[in-house]
Amino acid sequence: MKSKTVSELLTQNISLTEVEIKGWVRTFRANRFIALNDGSTINNIQCVVDFEKFDESLLKKINTGAAIHVIGNLVESQGKGQNVEIQVTDLKVLGESDPETYPIQPKKHSFEFLRENAHLRTRTNTFSAVMRLRSSLSFAIHKYFNDNGFFYMHAPIITGSDAEGAGEMFRVTSLDAKNPPLNDQGHIDYSKDFFGKETNLTVSGQLEAETYAMSLGKVYTFGPTFRAENSNTSRHLAEFWMIEPEVAFMDLAGNMDLAEDFLKFVISYILTNNKEDLDFLDKRLQDEEKSKPQDQRSDMTLKEKLSFVTENNFKRVSYTEAIDILRESKPNKKKKFKYIINEWGADLQSEHERYLVEKHFKCPVILFDYPANIKAFYMRLNDDGKTVRAMDILFPGIGEIVGGAQREERLEVLKQKMAAINIPEEDLWWYLDLRKFGTATHAGFGLGFERLVMFVTGMSNIRDVIPFPRTPQNAEF
């Protein structure tokens, strides 16, 4: 007999009599009712045990967290809350299970406690729902790009370049930490290192993706990236995943079209295919909102936020126009913003971005044409000499979710921008080559995957949407 999943059995008609299933016990009540879950769905299936037919020593081993193998008859449920249940005819406990020390008991646990037990936290409804949604989002991302003619490119994880120019990178070395070789100036001699030069973990696959876009046309990367930023906020990780499409012969307007279409597709996919998990997380979020002061509660439920994105056209607004709106806004004039907007050139904060989306325009917003001095060197300089063809997409509740740009395709302009921030040409000679041989307009964007998972699940801390978070002073598991 082939073992079934809980998800399969809950959608079966009753004509299927004898069934086999394996899973983990959520609860065992009155020595009779087992709530069994195998991770295939947020719902449990009830297994009804006739305790007179089984040894007491076996039943004592059945406790929360135990893995069991059940054979029985699938019948119409006599109780409330489920359509079918299993009348158990054979039961085995698989492996060991210690009820005294099992940490994930059937009660409410804090997210901080569950992070300390991240290897077991997906046994809870919240984290199993979050991780199923994370998996579905990953599939939707690949499906979108595959259906739209993109090629999947694996960008290198070890790199000798800093795509962002911020210098917050993790060094990769095989040199002896206690006695590294030194050069004539007394500095570490990286020519003796494994790669013959100083190397780091990548912060972005964008620069490498550009090289492939300029031969394959449309490519995307989706892989791990790393940033050695000593930040302990609820929005930062040291290891995270990035989605980065790059397209040849596409300008900023085309880039905005692509990003909007992409986001609407993947969120619509979740609304269609993950209803049970979304319903659970939506209710969890609504219950959480009730405990907040009235003025701090969200105006939208989780599913309303998702529909807000899929059902509205994104408003396109220049940075300059946005600054004027923010400067004249009531929160700014009454100094309710933490960061007051006084003049053009300010780097917008989350509070400003959310005001534009949630209060002023009441729809997702794409800001474009940012000041050059607050954006990366590779973004194309506009004719005004002070702004670049950058774009950020702003969502309700989260602010910026996507950052992108038309890339600087002019060799001399790119050289000047690199020189201004002291990036040696020899470090990116291959990137400059793209501007020598067949240069063309091209553009792309980056989306931090965990930020997207946060938005779709309603989770408020980025550490709760990745299996094993890596943060300052924390690399457990």
SVG drawing of the C-alpha trace seen along z (x, -y; Angstrom):
<svg xmlns="http://www.w3.org/2000/svg" viewBox="-21 -73 81 78">
<polyline fill="none" stroke="black" stroke-width="0.4" points="0.0,0.0 1.4,-3.4 1.6,-5.9 -0.6,-9.0 0.0,-12.6 -2.3,-14.4 -3.1,-16.9 -4.1,-14.0 -6.3,-12.3 -8.2,-15.5 -9.2,-16.0 -10.1,-12.3 -13.6,-11.0 -14.7,-8.5 -14.6,-5.6 -10.9,-5.2 -11.1,-2.8 -7.7,-1.4 -5.0,-4.1 -1.4,-4.4 0.1,-7.6 3.2,-8.8 3.7,-12.0 4.3,-13.8 1.9,-14.0 0.6,-17.4 -1.6,-16.3 -2.9,-13.0 -6.1,-13.5 -7.8,-11.0 -5.7,-8.1 -7.9,-8.2 -7.6,-11.1 -4.3,-11.8 -3.9,-15.1 -1.3,-14.1 0.6,-16.4 3.2,-15.7 4.0,-19.2 2.0,-18.8 -0.7,-21.1 -1.4,-23.4 -4.3,-21.1 -4.1,-18.0 -5.9,-14.7 -7.5,-13.1 -6.6,-9.4 -8.9,-7.7 -7.4,-4.9 -9.4,-2.2 -7.1,-2.0 -8.4,1.4 -6.8,2.8 -3.3,1.5 -0.7,2.1 -0.6,-0.6 3.2,-0.7 2.8,-1.6 0.3,-4.4 2.6,-5.9 5.2,-6.5 2.7,-8.6 3.3,-12.2 3.6,-15.6 6.5,-15.5 6.6,-11.7 6.8,-10.3 4.3,-7.6 3.2,-5.2 -0.6,-4.7 -2.7,-2.2 -6.5,-2.5 -9.8,-3.1 -10.6,-6.6 -14.2,-7.3 -16.5,-10.3 -15.7,-12.2 -18.1,-12.0 -16.6,-15.2 -16.5,-18.9 -13.7,-20.6 -12.9,-17.9 -14.7,-15.9 -12.8,-12.7 -10.7,-10.8 -8.8,-7.6 -10.0,-4.7 -6.6,-3.2 -6.1,0.5 -2.3,0.6 0.1,-1.8 3.8,-2.1 6.0,-4.7 9.1,-5.5 12.3,-6.3 12.7,-8.0 10.6,-10.8 11.1,-12.3 8.0,-14.2 9.9,-15.8 12.4,-17.6 10.6,-18.2 10.5,-22.1 7.6,-22.6 4.7,-21.9 1.1,-22.5 1.0,-26.1 1.9,-29.6 5.6,-30.2 7.4,-33.5 9.2,-34.0 12.4,-34.6 12.1,-31.2 11.3,-29.5 14.4,-31.1 16.5,-29.4 14.9,-26.2 14.9,-26.9 15.5,-23.2 12.1,-22.4 10.1,-25.6 8.5,-24.4 6.6,-21.9 4.4,-24.9 1.5,-26.1 3.0,-29.6 6.4,-28.5 5.1,-25.6 2.8,-28.1 5.6,-30.6 8.0,-28.0 5.4,-26.5 4.7,-30.0 8.5,-30.6 8.7,-27.5 5.7,-28.5 7.1,-32.0 10.4,-30.4 8.5,-28.3 6.4,-31.3 9.6,-33.3 11.2,-30.6 7.9,-30.1 7.5,-33.8 11.0,-34.1 10.8,-30.8 7.5,-31.7 8.8,-35.0 11.9,-33.8 14.6,-34.5 17.6,-32.2 18.5,-31.3 22.1,-32.2 24.1,-31.0 26.2,-34.0 29.4,-33.3 29.3,-33.4 33.0,-34.1 34.0,-37.4 36.8,-39.9 34.4,-42.9 32.1,-44.9 29.0,-45.5 27.5,-48.0 30.8,-49.8 29.9,-49.8 32.8,-47.6 30.6,-45.6 31.7,-42.2 32.8,-38.9 36.4,-38.0 37.2,-34.6 40.7,-33.4 42.8,-30.2 45.7,-32.2 46.9,-31.3 45.0,-33.7 47.8,-33.7 50.7,-34.2 49.6,-35.5 52.3,-36.3 53.1,-40.0 54.3,-42.1 57.1,-44.8 54.7,-47.4 53.7,-45.1 50.2,-44.4 48.8,-40.9 50.0,-39.5 46.9,-38.2 48.9,-37.1 49.8,-34.1 46.1,-33.4 44.1,-30.6 42.8,-32.8 45.9,-35.0 43.9,-38.1 41.6,-39.4 38.2,-37.8 34.8,-38.1 31.4,-36.6 29.2,-38.3 26.7,-41.1 25.0,-40.9 25.1,-38.9 24.1,-41.9 27.4,-42.8 28.0,-39.2 24.4,-39.0 24.9,-42.0 27.6,-40.2 25.2,-37.3 22.4,-39.7 24.7,-41.3 24.9,-37.9 21.7,-35.9 19.4,-38.9 17.3,-38.2 18.7,-36.5 18.1,-36.4 19.9,-35.2 18.3,-33.9 20.8,-32.9 22.4,-33.7 24.1,-37.0 26.0,-38.3 26.5,-41.6 28.8,-42.1 26.6,-45.0 26.6,-45.1 22.9,-45.6 20.4,-43.9 17.2,-45.4 14.1,-43.3 14.9,-44.1 18.5,-43.0 20.3,-39.6 23.9,-38.8 22.9,-36.1 19.9,-36.5 18.6,-35.6 18.4,-38.0 16.4,-37.9 18.1,-40.0 16.9,-40.0 19.0,-41.9 17.7,-42.6 19.6,-43.9 18.1,-46.7 15.7,-47.7 15.4,-51.2 14.1,-52.5 10.5,-52.5 10.7,-48.9 12.4,-48.0 9.4,-49.5 7.0,-47.5 8.9,-44.3 9.1,-44.7 5.4,-45.6 4.3,-42.6 6.6,-40.3 5.4,-41.3 1.8,-41.1 2.3,-37.6 4.1,-36.0 1.7,-37.5 -1.3,-36.5 0.2,-33.0 0.2,-32.8 -3.4,-34.2 -4.5,-31.4 -2.4,-28.5 -1.8,-29.0 -5.2,-29.9 -5.2,-27.8 -1.8,-29.0 -2.8,-32.6 -6.0,-32.3 -4.2,-31.1 -1.5,-33.8 -4.2,-36.5 -6.1,-35.5 -2.8,-35.4 -2.0,-38.9 -5.5,-40.2 -5.2,-38.8 -1.8,-40.4 -3.2,-43.8 -5.9,-43.7 -3.3,-43.8 -1.8,-47.1 -2.9,-50.6 -5.6,-51.9 -3.3,-54.4 -0.7,-51.7 -3.0,-49.2 -2.8,-48.5 -5.7,-49.7 -5.5,-46.5 -5.6,-42.7 -2.9,-40.6 -4.9,-39.5 -6.1,-43.0 -2.5,-44.2 -1.7,-41.5 -4.8,-42.4 -3.8,-46.1 -0.7,-45.2 -2.3,-42.9 -5.4,-45.1 -3.8,-48.6 -1.6,-50.1 1.7,-51.3 1.9,-55.0 5.2,-56.3 6.6,-59.4 9.9,-61.2 12.1,-61.6 11.8,-65.4 8.0,-65.3 8.1,-62.9 10.3,-65.3 7.9,-68.2 5.0,-66.1 6.8,-65.0 8.1,-68.4 4.6,-69.9 2.9,-66.9 1.3,-67.3 3.6,-64.8 6.6,-66.7 5.3,-70.2 4.2,-69.0 7.5,-67.2 5.9,-63.8 8.4,-62.2 11.5,-61.0 13.5,-62.2 12.3,-65.7 12.5,-66.4 14.0,-69.8 15.7,-69.8 16.2,-67.9 18.8,-65.2 17.6,-63.6 17.8,-59.8 14.2,-58.6 13.4,-56.5 10.8,-53.8 8.4,-56.3 8.5,-58.6 8.0,-55.7 5.0,-54.3 3.4,-57.8 3.6,-58.0 2.0,-54.6 -0.5,-54.4 -1.6,-58.0 -0.9,-60.1 -1.3,-57.9 -3.1,-54.9 -1.4,-52.5 2.0,-50.9 4.5,-53.6 7.6,-53.5 10.0,-56.4 12.5,-57.2 15.3,-59.6 17.1,-59.7 20.0,-62.0 23.2,-60.4 25.1,-60.9 22.8,-58.5 22.8,-55.7 25.3,-53.2 28.0,-54.0 26.6,-51.7 23.3,-53.6 23.0,-55.7 23.5,-59.4 20.7,-61.6 21.3,-64.6 20.8,-67.0 24.1,-65.6 22.7,-65.3 20.2,-62.4 20.4,-58.8 17.9,-56.5 17.2,-54.6 13.9,-53.2 12.5,-51.9 9.2,-50.2 7.3,-51.0 4.7,-48.7 2.3,-49.3 3.6,-48.3 7.2,-47.7 8.4,-50.6 11.0,-49.8 10.8,-46.2 12.6,-46.5 15.6,-48.6 16.7,-48.8 18.1,-51.0 19.0,-51.5 22.7,-50.7 25.4,-53.2 26.4,-51.9 28.7,-54.7 32.4,-53.8 33.8,-57.2 31.0,-58.2 31.3,-54.9 35.1,-55.4 34.5,-58.9 32.0,-57.6 34.3,-54.8 37.2,-57.2 35.0,-59.5 34.5,-56.8 38.0,-55.2 37.1,-52.0 40.2,-51.0 39.6,-50.2 41.7,-47.1 39.3,-45.6 36.4,-45.7 38.2,-45.5 35.7,-42.9 32.8,-45.1 34.2,-47.9 34.7,-45.6 31.0,-45.3 31.0,-49.1 33.7,-48.5 32.3,-45.6 28.7,-45.9 27.5,-48.3 23.8,-48.9 21.1,-50.2 20.3,-47.6 18.5,-47.5 17.6,-45.4 16.5,-45.3 17.1,-43.5 14.5,-42.1 15.5,-40.8 13.6,-37.6 13.1,-37.7 11.6,-41.1 9.0,-39.7 8.4,-36.7 7.8,-39.1 5.3,-41.1 3.4,-38.0 3.3,-36.3 2.8,-39.4 5.7,-38.4 7.3,-41.5 10.9,-40.1 13.0,-39.0 14.6,-36.3 11.3,-34.5 11.1,-34.1 14.4,-32.3 15.1,-28.8 18.2,-29.6 18.9,-33.3 22.5,-34.6 22.9,-37.8 25.6,-39.5 26.8,-37.1 24.5,-34.4 25.4,-31.5 23.7,-28.7 22.6,-25.5"/>
</svg>
